[in-house]
Amino acid sequence: MTYPGPVREQPLAIELHNTLYAADGEPLDGLADERGLRAWLGAVRGRLPAEARGADPRRLADVRRLRDAVREVLHAATEQRPPRPSAVRAVNDASRRCPSSPQLGAARGGGMRAAIDHHGADATDIALGAFAVDAIDLVTGARRGDLGRCGAPGCVLMFLRDHPRRAWCSSACGNRARQARHYRRTHP
């Protein structure tokens, strides 16, 4: 099954946030059921740690709980307010459930490479940990100020700005916003 919602090559925490989206003015939940979760995990598979690729869709409730917490943390960051303590606890708990360590290995040509070893966790906990760690990095890192909420009418998505003046999650939303602005100007 192909995931019907938006997947826009954004950081994993934003992709998780954006599983609640709107189409034709109607709110939709891309994680409404296990089938939706399976499709969404397939859509972001290439960005998950290899050990997380066997995440169990039956843990939908855990993923949805983390999504709620990540949404709260990301919104708090864009609104420059502290997040609810319960959301902070949920994100930290998900991160803690997936211990990892850097590992040194040999690379081709005699060089060295670094890799992350996830240990003591199952595939679903590793996926949840990846989403939580990404959320923590987004709201505390250098790109915190680049978090944006789409300014198009009816859009509820977030994005990471790649340009200081970017105001929309996609060119389609930008076009919709410009059309709405033009309509307001020409039809008083």
VEXDREN-2710 file (C-alpha; in Angstrom, 1 decimal):
% VEXDREN-2710
k/r/px/py/pz
1/MET/0.0/0.0/0.0
2/THR/1.2/3.5/-0.8
3/TYR/1.0/6.1/1.9
4/PRO/-1.6/8.7/0.7
5/GLY/-0.5/11.5/2.9
6/PRO/2.3/14.0/2.6
7/VAL/5.9/12.8/2.8
8/ARG/8.2/15.7/1.9
9/GLU/11.8/14.7/2.8
10/GLN/11.6/16.6/6.0
11/PRO/13.2/15.5/9.3
12/LEU/11.6/12.4/10.8
13/ALA/10.0/14.3/13.7
14/ILE/8.3/16.7/11.2
15/GLU/7.2/13.7/9.0
16/LEU/5.6/12.2/12.1
17/HIS/3.9/15.5/12.9
18/ASN/2.6/15.7/9.4
19/THR/0.8/12.4/9.6
20/LEU/-2.2/14.5/10.8
21/TYR/-3.0/16.6/7.7
22/ALA/-5.9/18.1/5.7
23/ALA/-7.2/17.4/2.3
24/ASP/-9.9/19.5/0.7
25/GLY/-10.5/21.1/4.1
26/GLU/-11.0/17.8/5.9
27/PRO/-8.7/16.6/8.7
28/LEU/-7.1/13.2/8.0
29/ASP/-5.0/10.9/10.1
30/GLY/-2.4/9.0/8.2
31/LEU/-2.0/6.7/11.2
32/ALA/-5.6/6.0/11.7
33/ASP/-5.0/2.2/11.6
34/GLU/-2.2/-0.4/11.4
35/ARG/-2.4/-0.4/7.6
36/GLY/-1.7/3.4/7.5
37/LEU/1.2/3.0/9.9
38/ARG/2.7/0.2/7.8
39/ALA/2.4/2.4/4.6
40/TRP/3.9/5.5/6.4
41/LEU/6.8/3.5/7.8
42/GLY/7.4/2.2/4.3
43/ALA/7.4/5.8/3.0
44/VAL/10.1/6.9/5.5
45/ARG/11.9/3.6/5.6
46/GLY/15.1/4.8/3.9
47/ARG/15.6/7.4/6.6
48/LEU/15.1/5.1/9.6
49/PRO/18.0/3.2/11.2
50/ALA/18.3/-0.2/9.5
51/GLU/17.4/-1.9/12.8
52/ALA/14.1/0.0/12.9
53/ARG/12.8/-1.3/9.5
54/GLY/11.0/-4.2/11.1
55/ALA/8.8/-1.9/13.3
56/ASP/5.6/-3.6/14.4
57/PRO/2.4/-1.9/13.1
58/ARG/0.6/-3.4/16.1
59/ARG/2.3/-0.8/18.2
60/LEU/0.2/1.9/16.6
61/ALA/-0.9/3.3/20.0
62/ASP/2.7/3.9/21.0
63/VAL/3.5/5.7/17.7
64/ARG/0.3/7.8/18.0
65/ARG/1.2/8.7/21.7
66/LEU/4.6/9.8/20.6
67/ARG/3.2/11.7/17.6
68/ASP/1.0/13.7/20.0
69/ALA/4.0/14.5/22.2
70/VAL/6.2/15.5/19.2
71/ARG/3.5/17.7/17.9
72/GLU/3.2/19.5/21.2
73/VAL/7.0/19.9/21.4
74/LEU/7.3/21.2/17.8
75/HIS/4.4/23.6/18.3
76/ALA/5.8/24.9/21.5
77/ALA/9.2/25.6/19.8
78/THR/7.5/27.6/17.0
79/GLU/5.4/29.5/19.5
80/GLN/8.4/30.1/21.8
81/ARG/6.7/28.7/24.9
82/PRO/7.6/25.7/27.1
83/PRO/6.0/22.4/26.1
84/ARG/3.7/20.5/28.4
85/PRO/5.7/18.4/30.8
86/SER/3.8/15.3/29.8
87/ALA/5.0/15.8/26.2
88/VAL/8.6/16.3/27.3
89/ARG/8.3/13.1/29.4
90/ALA/6.9/11.1/26.4
91/VAL/9.7/12.3/24.1
92/ASN/12.4/11.5/26.6
93/ASP/10.9/8.1/27.4
94/ALA/10.9/7.1/23.7
95/SER/14.5/8.3/23.4
96/ARG/15.5/6.4/26.5
97/ARG/14.0/3.2/25.3
98/CYS/16.5/3.0/22.4
99/PRO/20.0/3.1/23.7
100/SER/22.7/3.6/21.1
101/SER/26.4/4.0/20.9
102/PRO/28.8/5.1/18.2
103/GLN/30.9/2.2/16.8
104/LEU/34.1/2.4/14.8
105/GLY/34.5/0.2/11.8
106/ALA/36.8/-0.3/8.9
107/ALA/36.0/1.3/5.6
108/ARG/37.0/0.4/2.1
109/GLY/40.5/1.4/1.2
110/GLY/41.8/1.0/4.7
111/GLY/40.0/4.0/6.2
112/MET/37.7/4.1/9.1
113/ARG/34.0/4.8/9.4
114/ALA/31.5/5.5/12.2
115/ALA/28.2/3.8/12.7
116/ILE/25.5/3.9/15.3
117/ASP/24.7/0.6/17.1
118/HIS/21.2/0.4/18.6
119/HIS/21.1/-2.1/21.4
120/GLY/18.7/-3.4/24.0
121/ALA/15.6/-2.4/22.0
122/ASP/13.3/-4.0/19.5
123/ALA/12.7/-2.5/16.0
124/THR/9.7/-0.5/17.1
125/ASP/11.5/1.1/20.0
126/ILE/14.4/1.9/17.7
127/ALA/11.9/3.7/15.3
128/LEU/10.3/5.5/18.2
129/GLY/13.7/6.5/19.5
130/ALA/14.7/7.8/16.1
131/PHE/11.6/10.1/16.0
132/ALA/12.2/11.3/19.6
133/VAL/15.9/12.0/19.1
134/ASP/15.1/13.9/15.9
135/ALA/12.5/16.0/17.8
136/ILE/15.0/16.8/20.5
137/ASP/17.6/17.8/17.9
138/LEU/15.1/20.0/16.1
139/VAL/13.9/21.9/19.1
140/THR/17.3/22.3/20.8
141/GLY/19.7/22.5/17.9
142/ALA/20.9/25.2/15.5
143/ARG/17.9/24.8/13.2
144/ARG/15.3/25.5/15.8
145/GLY/14.5/28.9/14.3
146/ASP/14.0/27.2/10.9
147/LEU/10.9/25.3/12.1
148/GLY/7.8/26.6/10.3
149/ARG/4.1/26.1/10.2
150/CYS/2.5/26.4/6.7
151/GLY/0.8/29.7/6.1
152/ALA/-1.6/28.4/3.4
153/PRO/-5.3/28.4/4.2
154/GLY/-6.4/25.1/5.7
155/CYS/-2.9/23.6/5.8
156/VAL/-1.7/22.1/9.2
157/LEU/1.7/20.9/8.1
158/MET/5.1/21.9/9.5
159/PHE/8.4/22.2/7.6
160/LEU/12.0/23.1/8.1
161/ARG/12.8/26.3/6.3
162/ASP/15.5/26.2/3.6
163/HIS/15.2/29.9/3.0
164/PRO/14.4/32.6/5.5
165/ARG/11.3/33.9/3.6
166/ARG/9.8/30.5/3.1
167/ALA/6.2/30.5/4.5
168/TRP/4.7/27.3/3.0
169/CYS/5.3/23.6/3.2
170/SER/5.1/23.1/-0.5
171/SER/4.8/25.1/-3.8
172/ALA/1.2/23.9/-4.0
173/CYS/0.4/25.6/-0.7
174/GLY/2.2/28.7/-1.8
175/ASN/0.1/28.8/-5.0
176/ARG/-3.1/28.3/-2.9
177/ALA/-2.1/31.2/-0.6
178/ARG/-1.3/33.5/-3.4
179/GLN/-4.6/32.7/-5.1
180/ALA/-6.5/33.4/-1.9
181/ARG/-4.7/36.7/-1.5
182/HIS/-5.5/37.6/-5.1
183/TYR/-9.1/36.7/-4.6
184/ARG/-9.4/38.9/-1.5
185/ARG/-7.9/41.9/-3.3
186/THR/-10.1/41.6/-6.4
187/HIS/-13.3/40.6/-4.7
188/PRO/-13.9/43.0/-1.8
END
